[in-house]
Each structure stands twice: as C-alpha cells, then as structure tokens.
Amino acid sequence: MRWSLQGPLRIGLLGTRHCSSYVSRVRYLQHLKEDEGACRGALQAGSFLLFHKLAPLLQKAEAGGYRAVRLSAADVKGLLGKLGKDEHLLEESVLIGCLESQVAQFSLDVGRLEQGPLEQLSRGVFLELRKALFVLRGQDVPAVTRSQALLRWHQTHGYCSASGQPTERNQAGSQRTCQASGATYYPQMAPVVITLLSDGARCLLARQASFPRGMYSALAGFCDMGETVEETVRREVAEEVGLELQSLRFSGSQHWPFPHSSLMLACHATVSPENTQVSLSGAELEDARWFGAEEVQEALCRGGPPRRGEGGATTVWVPPPYAIANQLLQEWANGQLSS
C-alpha cells in the first residue's frame, strides 16, 4: 500500500514567520503546567470558555451561526457572585491553550449550577456539542472540542486504577496523581482510522444505527494493540464491508472529542473497480453504499440535516465541515471534478 504525507500535515504547516511566537507560547504553557503558583496567577488574567455538563456556552454571531463565548476572570467571578457562588470555583478550570499575547486560555464546567440563570446572565445558550459542531464558527471549534475532552477526562478519571483511591489534579489540569500508589495519569486519545474508500468513480459511505437519520460517513474504526495505521485500515475495510484494498494514502489527522477523545487518522483508499461488492458483517453498520460525485457534492452543499419539512426520510447528509470525514469528502469530490 502507498503511504505519503499530504494535506494538513505537509512540511511548513507552522510557518517559519511565526515559529518564535509559537515556541514562546508553548514554553509559557509548559511553565504553567509545572508551576502551580504561576498557573493560579494566570487564572486571574485568563480567558475562559464555560460549559454546563459538557455543553459549551455559545452566542449567536452577527455574521451567522454561533460563536463560543469568551469571558475574562472578572466576568466569570461576576456571574458566580450574582448566583451566590464562591469565586474559588474558578480554580476548577483547566488550561487549554494560550493566545499570541500570552493570555492563558481556560475552560470551566459549571454543571453544578442552574443552567437557566447562567444563560440569562451571559445572554448565551449551552448547546450539546454534537449539535454545536453544525453551527459553531470554524475558528472556535478546536478550543471547544479540546476543552470538552479535557473536562470529561477529569470527570471520569477521579480514581486510581491501581489503588482505587481518589486522584488529585494539578492546577493546570494536565495530569492527575494518586498519593497512595504514586501513579501519575495523563489525558489520552484513542487512535482511530477513518477511511474514504473509492473505486475510481464512486466513494463508499456507511452509517451506523446510532447515527442521526440520513447521515452517512466514511468508514472508521479503532486501532488494535500493536497495529500500524495501514494494518488497521486494511482490517477495518475487510471486517466492515468485505473489500480488499488496492492502495492507501494518508490525508491528515484531527482530534475528535467523541466517544471519549479520539485521534482521527484520515486516509484515502482504493479498491479495484472489479471488486466493489459490499458485504456487511456484524451489527456495527446498518448500511453502506457507493455514491457518485454528484450525490456527494449535493450532500456537502446541504451542510447538515434537513430542517423540519425539508427533504424526505432518505435525504442523505454528511458530518459537519470541521469533521475530517467532511474534509475527506471535499478532497475526493474536488479530485473527481479536476479529473
């Protein structure tokens, strides 16, 4: 199988002009992760994203869609004060990044507070993340998905797997430690391959029963222990649709917060035009079928599920523009047009 770096991971993705700025921000973040006092100080001048039970706080944007609400420490303290809550709740925030001006970015889940008053005071709405990805401005998505993944990790990793005792987080939220066993835990992502299969003129899309009605996507599956990306792609395609790969090309990667934080490794793969008979195995996939370039373009232009009263039960739509499955489809469709 062929293997080459293309797309988002080409050399030069950081840009030499901004290298020194990038290095300074990374080292500042590392300092905050290692120095508890410095991180607490950065909290007082930081920028915050709020979540309520892992749903991000959004506001309607003037240009359409929604934007993530970014609050200062004073804004968050003001909200907490109006709700009669201690401002020390701010210290439960997790560090997620740094602006070019070296303003630290944090996220805080206020799920213990009442949702309605928070939305009213902030003039925003807490929107479940799967829905938010269809309306959120692209530049806000990475910070929101990173935040939600890290907040969820802390909510689900409160105990040590070796001793069973509670773990304690550092101020930045970049790790948890167990005093009883001495173990240190770091947030992790599960590697997942996502593959757009083509026979040259068509591409194969599939859906699971758990997908929203009408949504189709590229084939995806978790890497097994000890597998390479190439081996995982070949196995997943064979398992799920009963096809043998002819070639494989890497496209790019993406953090994806579902189901519990994944590293999506996106590939284009081909099969022989004489070997396109799909054979579903097991209960994982509900349907898988070939789509022509025109159908794919229509689904990409549709942009999401049809509104009530628009389209029928068979209307096909695809994941949102930010999702790397959408990017694979854009690349394939553009390739079909150019050829």
C-alpha positions as CSV (number, residue, x, y, z in Angstrom):
1,M,0.0,0.0,0.0
2,R,1.2,3.5,-0.7
3,W,1.9,5.8,2.1
4,S,2.6,9.5,1.8
5,L,2.2,12.7,3.8
6,Q,-0.3,15.1,2.1
7,G,-2.9,17.6,3.1
8,P,-2.9,19.3,6.5
9,L,0.4,17.7,7.6
10,R,2.7,19.0,4.8
11,I,6.0,20.4,5.9
12,G,5.7,24.0,6.8
13,L,2.4,23.8,8.5
14,L,3.5,26.0,11.3
15,G,5.1,28.7,9.1
16,T,8.6,30.0,9.8
17,R,7.5,33.6,10.4
18,H,5.5,32.6,13.5
19,C,7.9,30.0,14.8
20,S,9.4,32.1,17.6
21,S,5.9,33.2,18.7
22,Y,4.8,29.5,18.7
23,V,7.8,28.4,20.7
24,S,7.3,31.2,23.3
25,R,3.6,30.2,23.7
26,V,4.4,26.5,24.1
27,R,7.1,27.2,26.7
28,Y,4.8,29.5,28.6
29,L,2.1,26.8,28.7
30,Q,4.7,24.3,29.9
31,H,5.7,26.7,32.6
32,L,2.1,27.0,33.8
33,K,1.7,23.2,33.8
34,E,4.8,22.8,36.0
35,D,4.4,25.8,38.4
36,E,1.2,25.8,40.5
37,G,1.6,29.3,41.6
38,A,2.2,30.7,38.1
39,C,-0.9,28.9,36.9
40,R,-3.1,30.3,39.7
41,G,-1.7,33.8,38.8
42,A,-2.6,33.2,35.1
43,L,-6.1,32.3,36.1
44,Q,-6.7,35.9,37.3
45,A,-5.9,37.3,33.9
46,G,-7.0,34.5,31.7
47,S,-9.7,34.0,29.0
48,F,-12.4,31.4,29.8
49,L,-14.8,29.1,28.0
50,L,-17.8,28.0,30.1
51,F,-19.5,24.6,29.9
52,H,-22.6,23.2,31.6
53,K,-22.5,19.4,31.9
54,L,-20.0,19.4,29.0
55,A,-22.2,21.6,26.8
56,P,-20.4,24.8,25.6
57,L,-21.7,28.3,26.1
58,L,-22.4,29.9,22.7
59,Q,-23.9,33.1,21.4
60,K,-25.4,34.0,18.0
61,A,-22.8,35.6,15.8
62,E,-23.5,38.7,13.7
63,A,-22.2,37.0,10.6
64,G,-24.5,34.0,11.2
65,G,-24.1,30.8,13.1
66,Y,-22.8,30.8,16.7
67,R,-19.6,31.8,18.4
68,A,-18.0,30.5,21.6
69,V,-18.4,32.9,24.5
70,R,-15.0,34.0,25.9
71,L,-15.1,35.6,29.3
72,S,-12.5,37.2,31.5
73,A,-11.8,36.1,35.0
74,A,-13.7,39.2,36.2
75,D,-16.7,38.2,34.1
76,V,-16.7,34.6,35.5
77,K,-16.4,35.9,39.1
78,G,-19.2,38.3,38.4
79,L,-21.5,35.5,37.1
80,L,-20.7,33.4,40.1
81,G,-21.3,36.3,42.5
82,K,-24.7,37.0,41.0
83,L,-25.6,33.4,41.6
84,G,-24.3,33.5,45.2
85,K,-21.4,31.1,44.4
86,D,-17.8,31.3,45.7
87,E,-15.3,32.6,43.2
88,H,-12.9,29.8,44.2
89,L,-14.9,27.6,41.7
90,L,-12.7,29.4,39.2
91,E,-9.8,27.2,40.4
92,E,-11.5,24.1,38.9
93,S,-10.7,25.4,35.4
94,V,-8.4,23.5,33.1
95,L,-5.7,25.1,31.0
96,I,-6.4,24.6,27.2
97,G,-4.1,27.0,25.4
98,C,-2.5,30.4,25.0
99,L,-3.3,33.4,22.8
100,E,-0.4,35.1,20.9
101,S,-0.4,37.8,23.6
102,Q,0.4,35.1,26.1
103,V,-3.1,35.3,27.7
104,A,-3.8,31.8,29.1
105,Q,-7.0,30.2,28.0
106,F,-9.0,28.1,30.4
107,S,-12.3,26.1,30.4
108,L,-14.6,25.6,33.4
109,D,-17.6,23.3,33.7
110,V,-20.3,24.9,35.9
111,G,-22.7,21.9,35.7
112,R,-23.4,22.1,39.4
113,L,-25.2,25.5,38.9
114,E,-28.6,26.1,37.4
115,Q,-28.5,26.3,33.6
116,G,-31.3,28.8,33.1
117,P,-29.9,31.7,35.2
118,L,-26.5,31.2,33.7
119,E,-27.8,31.5,30.2
120,Q,-29.8,34.5,31.1
121,L,-26.9,36.4,32.8
122,S,-24.5,35.6,30.0
123,R,-27.0,36.1,27.2
124,G,-25.9,32.8,25.7
125,V,-27.1,29.2,25.4
126,F,-25.4,25.9,26.4
127,L,-25.7,23.7,23.4
128,E,-24.8,20.0,23.3
129,L,-21.5,19.6,21.4
130,R,-22.7,17.3,18.6
131,K,-25.3,20.0,17.7
132,A,-22.9,22.8,18.3
133,L,-20.4,21.5,15.7
134,F,-23.0,22.2,12.9
135,V,-23.4,25.9,13.9
136,L,-20.2,26.9,15.5
137,R,-17.7,29.1,13.7
138,G,-14.7,27.1,12.5
139,Q,-12.1,29.1,14.3
140,D,-13.8,28.3,17.7
141,V,-14.1,24.6,17.2
142,P,-10.6,23.4,18.2
143,A,-10.7,25.2,21.5
144,V,-14.2,24.0,22.3
145,T,-13.6,20.3,21.4
146,R,-10.2,20.3,23.3
147,S,-11.9,21.8,26.3
148,Q,-14.8,19.4,26.4
149,A,-12.4,16.4,26.0
150,L,-10.2,17.5,28.9
151,L,-13.1,18.4,31.2
152,R,-14.7,15.0,30.5
153,W,-11.4,13.2,31.2
154,H,-11.2,14.8,34.7
155,Q,-14.9,13.9,35.4
156,T,-14.3,10.2,34.5
157,H,-10.8,9.7,36.0
158,G,-11.2,10.6,39.6
159,Y,-9.8,7.3,40.9
160,C,-6.5,5.4,40.6
161,S,-6.8,2.1,38.6
162,A,-4.0,0.6,40.8
163,S,-5.1,1.6,44.3
164,G,-8.8,2.6,43.9
165,Q,-8.1,5.7,45.8
166,P,-9.1,9.3,44.7
167,T,-6.6,11.1,42.4
168,E,-5.7,14.7,42.6
169,R,-5.2,17.1,39.7
170,N,-2.6,19.7,39.3
171,Q,-3.8,23.3,38.9
172,A,-3.4,23.3,35.1
173,G,-5.4,20.1,34.8
174,S,-2.7,18.5,32.7
175,Q,-2.3,15.4,35.0
176,R,-3.8,13.6,38.0
177,T,-1.7,11.8,40.6
178,C,-2.5,9.1,43.3
179,Q,-0.8,9.7,46.6
180,A,-1.4,6.0,47.6
181,S,0.2,4.4,44.6
182,G,2.4,7.2,43.3
183,A,0.9,6.8,39.8
184,T,0.6,9.8,37.5
185,Y,-2.1,9.9,34.9
186,Y,-2.2,12.0,31.7
187,P,-5.1,12.6,29.3
188,Q,-5.0,10.2,26.4
189,M,-6.6,9.9,23.0
190,A,-7.5,6.7,21.3
191,P,-6.1,6.3,17.7
192,V,-8.9,5.8,15.2
193,V,-8.6,5.4,11.4
194,I,-11.2,7.0,9.2
195,T,-11.1,5.9,5.5
196,L,-12.8,7.1,2.4
197,L,-12.9,4.2,0.0
198,S,-13.1,4.8,-3.8
199,D,-13.4,2.6,-6.9
200,G,-12.2,5.4,-9.1
201,A,-15.6,6.8,-10.0
202,R,-17.5,6.4,-6.7
203,C,-16.9,6.5,-3.0
204,L,-18.2,4.3,-0.2
205,L,-20.1,5.8,2.7
206,A,-21.8,4.0,5.6
207,R,-24.0,4.6,8.5
208,Q,-24.5,3.1,12.0
209,A,-27.9,2.7,13.6
210,S,-26.9,5.2,16.2
211,F,-26.3,7.9,13.5
212,P,-29.0,10.6,13.1
213,R,-31.4,9.7,10.3
214,G,-30.0,10.2,6.9
215,M,-26.3,10.8,7.9
216,Y,-23.6,8.8,6.2
217,S,-19.8,9.0,6.8
218,A,-16.5,7.4,5.9
219,L,-15.6,4.0,7.4
220,A,-13.9,4.3,10.8
221,G,-12.5,2.0,13.5
222,F,-10.2,1.9,16.5
223,C,-6.6,0.7,16.1
224,D,-6.0,-2.6,17.8
225,M,-3.0,-3.0,20.1
226,G,0.2,-3.4,18.1
227,E,-1.3,-2.4,14.7
228,T,0.1,0.1,12.3
229,V,-2.3,2.6,10.6
230,E,-2.0,0.7,7.4
231,E,-2.9,-2.6,9.0
232,T,-5.9,-1.1,10.8
233,V,-7.3,0.4,7.6
234,R,-7.0,-2.9,5.7
235,R,-8.6,-4.9,8.6
236,E,-11.4,-2.4,9.2
237,V,-12.4,-2.3,5.5
238,A,-12.3,-6.1,5.3
239,E,-14.3,-6.5,8.5
240,E,-16.9,-3.9,7.9
241,V,-17.6,-4.1,4.1
242,G,-15.7,-7.2,2.9
243,L,-13.4,-5.5,0.4
244,E,-9.7,-5.8,-0.3
245,L,-7.6,-2.6,-0.5
246,Q,-5.6,-1.8,-3.6
247,S,-3.8,1.4,-2.4
248,L,-3.8,3.7,0.6
249,R,-2.9,7.4,1.0
250,F,-2.7,9.3,4.3
251,S,-4.5,12.6,4.3
252,G,-4.3,14.2,7.8
253,S,-5.3,13.9,11.4
254,Q,-7.7,15.5,13.8
255,H,-8.6,15.4,17.5
256,W,-12.3,14.4,17.8
257,P,-14.0,14.5,21.2
258,F,-16.2,11.5,20.6
259,P,-16.8,9.0,22.0
260,H,-14.1,9.7,24.7
261,S,-11.5,11.7,22.8
262,S,-10.0,10.2,19.7
263,L,-7.1,10.9,17.3
264,M,-8.6,10.6,13.9
265,L,-6.1,9.4,11.3
266,A,-7.7,10.1,7.9
267,C,-6.9,8.1,4.7
268,H,-8.0,7.7,1.1
269,A,-8.1,4.1,-0.1
270,T,-8.9,2.5,-3.4
271,V,-10.3,-0.9,-4.4
272,S,-10.4,-2.4,-7.9
273,P,-13.5,-1.5,-10.0
274,E,-14.0,-5.3,-10.4
275,N,-14.1,-5.7,-6.6
276,T,-16.9,-3.5,-5.3
277,Q,-19.5,-5.9,-4.0
278,V,-20.2,-4.7,-0.4
279,S,-20.8,-7.4,2.2
280,L,-21.7,-6.1,5.7
281,S,-20.6,-8.2,8.7
282,G,-21.9,-8.0,12.2
283,A,-24.2,-5.4,13.7
284,E,-21.9,-2.3,13.6
285,L,-23.1,-0.9,10.3
286,E,-26.7,-0.5,9.3
287,D,-25.9,0.3,5.7
288,A,-23.0,1.0,3.3
289,R,-23.3,2.0,-0.4
290,W,-21.5,3.7,-3.2
291,F,-22.1,7.3,-4.0
292,G,-21.3,9.2,-7.2
293,A,-19.6,12.6,-7.3
294,E,-22.8,14.5,-7.9
295,E,-24.5,12.9,-4.9
296,V,-21.5,13.7,-2.7
297,Q,-21.5,17.4,-3.8
298,E,-25.2,17.7,-3.1
299,A,-24.6,16.3,0.4
300,L,-21.7,18.6,1.1
301,C,-23.7,21.6,-0.1
302,R,-26.6,20.5,2.1
303,G,-24.4,21.2,5.1
304,G,-26.4,19.2,7.7
305,P,-29.7,17.5,8.5
306,P,-32.7,18.8,6.6
307,R,-34.9,21.2,8.5
308,R,-38.4,20.0,9.5
309,G,-40.5,19.7,6.4
310,E,-37.5,19.8,4.1
311,G,-36.5,16.6,2.3
312,G,-37.7,13.1,2.9
313,A,-36.6,10.3,5.1
314,T,-34.0,9.2,2.6
315,T,-32.2,12.6,2.3
316,V,-28.5,12.0,2.7
317,W,-26.3,14.3,4.6
318,V,-22.7,14.1,5.9
319,P,-20.7,15.2,9.0
320,P,-20.1,19.0,9.6
321,P,-17.4,20.9,7.8
322,Y,-15.0,20.8,10.7
323,A,-15.1,17.0,10.8
324,I,-12.2,15.3,9.0
325,A,-14.7,13.0,7.3
326,N,-16.1,16.1,5.6
327,Q,-12.6,17.1,4.6
328,L,-12.0,13.6,3.0
329,L,-15.2,14.0,1.0
330,Q,-14.2,17.5,-0.1
331,E,-10.8,16.2,-1.3
332,W,-12.4,13.3,-3.1
333,A,-15.1,15.4,-4.8
334,N,-12.5,18.1,-5.9
335,G,-10.4,15.4,-7.3
336,Q,-13.3,14.0,-9.3
337,L,-14.0,17.4,-10.7
338,S,-10.5,18.1,-11.7
339,S,-10.2,14.8,-13.5
